[in-house]
Amino acid sequence: MTLFTHPLWGFELAYPDDWHHQSILEANGLEAEAFAALPEALQADYTGPQAGQLAVRAEWNPTRTEVGELWERQIGMLASLMSARQAGAAPWRLRDAAGVEAEIALPKRENSRLWTGILARGFHVLHFMVAHPKENRARFEPAATRIITSLRFPQRVDGLAVGAEGLPLPPGYAAADPRSLVDHIPAGEQWHGYAGASPADALQAFYVREAPNYGWEILEYRPFPQNPDLGFARLRLAKVGGNGAARAQVTLGILPVGSGTVAANSPANLVVRVHPAA
């Protein structure tokens, strides 16, 4: 089996060595991880003998919205996109994550089976979808089930770079002049900047999980976009240095960027303000 680990969202799945994985954009424009027996089967219009696809999309839920409300939203989206309706929803539990699963009734003209499920664990929500031609069920369903039941949430991701202030850096982020990322930095203050293109919600998931692994205590967390007056996510962090050194404190800003209205899945840069030692 091949292990897929998402370094930002912090979940992992094991899939057969001869299967294929690809990051995709779903019809709603959100990024998901897709798995299929053939590369061609990752295309929506593939109809060959090994057609079938498993997709997993993560969502950050800092307000801990009830899973039932999230489920209704997901079913409503499917109904709008595919003229589908749920057929026999049931509670679903996988280790310490809980949610709902259901077979989805598609229009009679469709020759496809569709199953969907949602799991919530803390601030994490995972949306699952399995789709395949009805005649492929005996071949595809067992493999898809094994992948889903392999789900794990590792406590940390190894091999991360560390920024100048000691915070872990998400993959793909590099040091940048903080004045190019944020306006009006007061003279005499120490700031660090990091530029990248990962979604703001995935970066929040990353830092809530990984900052404590590097000795940082989260003193305050204001999520985005739940604080419209703020316009970005903010974490205030502190740790005690070695040999009784003074308590270090930083404020991390996760700054969504883009033209027009930014959202939770908008790409974001990072800025860190280093506070004087307490």
Secondary structure as UniProt FT lines:
FT   STRAND          2..5
FT   TURN            7..9
FT   STRAND          12..15
FT   TURN            17..18
FT   STRAND          20..25
FT   TURN            27..28
FT   STRAND          31..36
FT   HELIX           40..42
FT   TURN            44..45
FT   TURN            49..50
FT   STRAND          53..60
FT   TURN            62..63
FT   HELIX           67..82
FT   STRAND          85..94
FT   TURN            95..96
FT   STRAND          97..105
FT   TURN            108..109
FT   STRAND          112..121
FT   TURN            122..123
FT   STRAND          124..133
FT   HELIX           134..136
FT   HELIX           137..149
FT   TURN            164..165
FT   TURN            171..172
FT   STRAND          174..176
FT   HELIX           178..180
FT   TURN            187..188
FT   STRAND          190..195
FT   HELIX           200..210
FT   HELIX           211..214
FT   STRAND          217..222
FT   TURN            224..226
FT   TURN            228..230
FT   STRAND          233..240
FT   HELIX           242..244
FT   STRAND          247..256
FT   TURN            264..265
FT   STRAND          267..274
//
